[in-house]
């Protein structure tokens, strides 16, 4: 039996520092770069398995991948990039293809944490916010 620690929250895990940050559901992690969005789990549950001494995270993730490329073969580009991002170009009878864009995929994930001890920071509610133009 896995004891439920948190449910219906958004969380961020940093394995390098053994740190888990819990946000209230729907509150974004604004300090995370696009390439690190895979570290965030939305609508997540965090459980602890005492038999294996491991944490388990289940939740939804948004995975982003940037695609940029140019080539003369549509088929070769199709092996590496989504068809929706490949555009046909031509100039004076010369035809080539260019790829430019970001692919976003939402997935449901189950993650077994690598370590058995983490610092867990729980943000129970956000009291206020302000936006300043620099």
SVG drawing of the C-alpha trace seen along z (x, -y; Angstrom):
<svg xmlns="http://www.w3.org/2000/svg" viewBox="-7 -49 29 53">
<polyline fill="none" stroke="black" stroke-width="0.4" points="0.0,0.0 1.4,-3.4 0.6,-6.2 -0.8,-9.2 1.1,-12.4 -0.3,-15.0 -3.1,-14.8 -4.5,-17.2 -1.5,-19.6 1.1,-20.9 4.6,-19.9 8.2,-20.4 10.9,-17.9 14.6,-18.7 16.6,-15.4 20.0,-17.2 19.2,-19.0 16.7,-16.4 14.0,-19.0 10.2,-18.8 8.2,-22.0 4.4,-21.7 2.1,-24.5 -1.6,-24.8 -3.4,-23.3 -3.3,-25.7 -0.5,-27.9 2.3,-28.0 6.0,-27.7 7.2,-30.9 10.9,-30.5 11.2,-27.2 12.7,-27.5 10.9,-25.9 13.5,-23.0 12.8,-22.1 9.0,-22.0 9.2,-18.2 10.1,-18.6 6.6,-19.9 3.6,-17.6 0.1,-19.1 -2.9,-17.5 -0.4,-15.3 -0.3,-12.9 2.7,-12.2 2.9,-8.8 5.6,-7.1 6.3,-3.4 7.9,-2.3 8.8,1.1 11.0,-0.3 11.7,-3.5 10.8,-5.6 8.5,-8.4 6.2,-8.1 4.7,-10.9 1.7,-10.6 0.4,-13.5 0.1,-15.4 3.2,-16.8 3.6,-19.2 6.6,-18.3 8.0,-20.8 10.5,-20.3 11.8,-23.0 12.2,-22.2 14.4,-24.1 15.8,-22.6 16.1,-23.1 16.5,-20.5 15.7,-19.3 14.2,-16.0 10.7,-16.1 11.0,-12.4 14.3,-13.0 12.8,-16.0 9.7,-13.9 11.8,-11.4 13.0,-14.1 10.1,-16.6 6.3,-16.7 4.6,-17.1 2.6,-20.1 5.9,-22.1 7.3,-21.3 6.7,-24.0 7.4,-23.8 9.4,-26.7 10.4,-27.5 12.4,-30.1 13.1,-30.1 12.1,-26.5 14.3,-25.3 12.2,-23.5 13.2,-23.1 11.6,-22.5 11.9,-24.4 11.0,-23.5 10.4,-26.0 8.2,-25.8 7.6,-24.2 5.8,-20.9 3.8,-20.6 2.6,-17.3 0.5,-16.7 1.1,-13.3 0.1,-11.4 3.1,-10.2 4.3,-8.0 7.7,-8.8 9.7,-6.8 12.0,-9.2 15.7,-8.3 16.4,-9.0 14.7,-8.1 15.0,-11.5 13.9,-14.9 13.3,-18.3 9.6,-19.0 8.6,-22.7 4.8,-23.1 3.3,-26.4 -0.2,-26.2 -1.6,-29.4 -0.4,-32.5 -1.4,-35.6 -0.7,-38.3 1.2,-39.2 2.4,-42.2 3.6,-42.9 6.3,-45.6 7.4,-46.8 11.2,-47.0"/>
</svg>
